[in-house]
């Protein structure tokens, strides 16, 4: 399974669409890779990550439209996460990572979407 996480250094980025890169974790091979964010264009990132094979997205804040597009694409989303990347994946694999269900309002500033 491929898990995508918006990254800021070694942590989950506070706002999904504003990250510079995505960390991709392959749970079968236990390997990580990063890809650059192709840009914050409404509706583009769900397709981009789906095309890469993502089955799960773990994020800090994410807007309602992105959440809806991921759900329509059959990609599980977990939002409201403020953890280092490795800890987030470990919690997900242990079944202890729970989505807050938080929805960011459009163009909200970074760091305000975790609740």
Secondary structure, 3 states (H helix, E strand, C coil): CEEEEEEECCEECCEHHHCCEEEEEECCCCEEEEEECCCCCCCHHHHHHHHHCEEEEECCECEHHHHHHHHHCCCEEECCCCCEHHHHHHHHHHCCCCCCCCCECCCCCCCCCCC
